[in-house]
Amino acid sequence: MLEKEKFKEWLEGFQDSHIVGTSHSLSDCPVANFLEFCVKEGVMVYKLGYLTGSKQEKRVLNPMPVWMRNFINIVDLNKKQTKLTTKQALEILAQIKEN
C-alpha cells in the first residue's frame, strides 16, 4: 500500500488541476488523502508516521517509508498552508528517490 508507485497511480487518477491536498495539514495533505483512500478510515499524518483509527483510544501510529517523509518535507517547505494540485504533487514525487 505504501509503495511510491501506488501513490503515483492514485495521483494520476486526477486531472492536473485537481487539488489533492493542502501543505501543513495533518488530515488534508496529499499523503493523508491517499492513505485515507487506501485504509478507508480517518488518517492524520506526522513527519515520522501516520495515525489511523477513528477513535482516539484506538489510534495506531504507523511508520512511513522514507520516500513519503521526503515528499512531505518538500511539500511543507513553504511556511504557509497552500493547496497542492495533482500536477504539482507529481512534479515533487518525480524528485524523490525510491527508498
N, C-alpha and C positions, 0 to 999 in steps of 0.2 A: 504493500500500500504506500509506503513512503519512498518509493523509487522516484528519482528525478524525472524519469520518462513518463511516469503516471501523472505527475503534476503538469508536465508539458502537454500531455494529451488532454487533460482537463482544461487547461488554458486555451488550447487550440479549438475547443468546442464552442468558443465565444467569438463574436466579431471583434475586430481590432479595437474598436472604440468602446466596447463594453467595460464597465467598471467592475473589476474583480476584487477590489478591497480598498482599504484605507491604511496608510502608514501609521505607525504608532498606535495601533488599536489591537487590544488583546483578543477581541472576538470578531473583528471585521477586517483583519489583514488578509491578503490573498491566501496565505498558508492556512489560516483559521478557516476560511471559507472552503478551501479544498478538503481539509481534514473533516470538517463538518459534513461535507458531501460524502466522504468515504465512510465515516463511522456512524452517521445518521443520528448524532446527538450533539448537544452543546459542546463547544471546544473553546478554550482560552489558551492563547499561545504566548509563551515567555521565551526569553533568549536561549535557555538551556533545555526546554522541553515544552510539552503542552498538556493541559488538563483536559480530561474527558469526564463526563458524568453530569447528570442534570441536578443532582442534589449535592450540596457542599460536603456532607459526610461520606458520600460515595465517590467523590472525585479521585482520580488517579493521575499522578504525574508520570507522563511517558517520555522517554528520551527521544530526541530527534536527530536525524543524520546531520553530519557536518554541512553538506550542501544546502540543507534547509536553513540552518543557522546563518550561513553566509548570505543566502538570499535575503533573509530578514534584516541582517545588518546593513546590506546595501539599500534596501527599501527604506530603512529608518535613518539613513544618513542625513536627509533633510530634517531639520529640527521641528518643522511644523507638520501637522497632520494634513496629508493630501490624498486625494483619490488616485487610484492606480488603474490604468486601462490594461486590457489584455496585451496590446502591443508593447507597452512599457514593461510589463511583467516578463514577457517573452524575451525582450532585449536584455533585461537583467539576468534572467535564467541562463541565457547564452554565455554570459561572462563567468558563470560558476563552473569550476572544475568538478568532475564527478568524484564523490567521496562516499 
